[in-house]
Amino acid sequence: MNQSRWLDLMKSLGVAPSLETYNKLKRAYSEPHRYYHTEVHINDCLSELDSVINLTENAVEVETAIWFHDAIYRPYAFDNERVRRDHVLS
């Protein structure tokens, strides 16, 4: 999770740059009980976005969704961190 990228996103959204939210997200995605939805996953998603950025009309909104998409979840759900192969695009 790249701090500079986060600050660029804040600028694109027209909000004051804040590392408070960035640090909260970083802590959330670094929680020890996470298996799949981690900083690595966010970085992978952002890389995928970069590879298709020209296909979206709402890149800022899509990137914002990536940063927040699983920051909070129910850690005790039985299938919370299970990768569902039938939902993975190849």
ABEGO torsion letter per residue (X at the ends): XBAAAAAAAAAAAGBBBBAAAAAAAAAAAABAABAABBAAAAAAAAAAAAAAAAABABAAAAAAAAAAAAABBBAABAAAABBBAAABBX
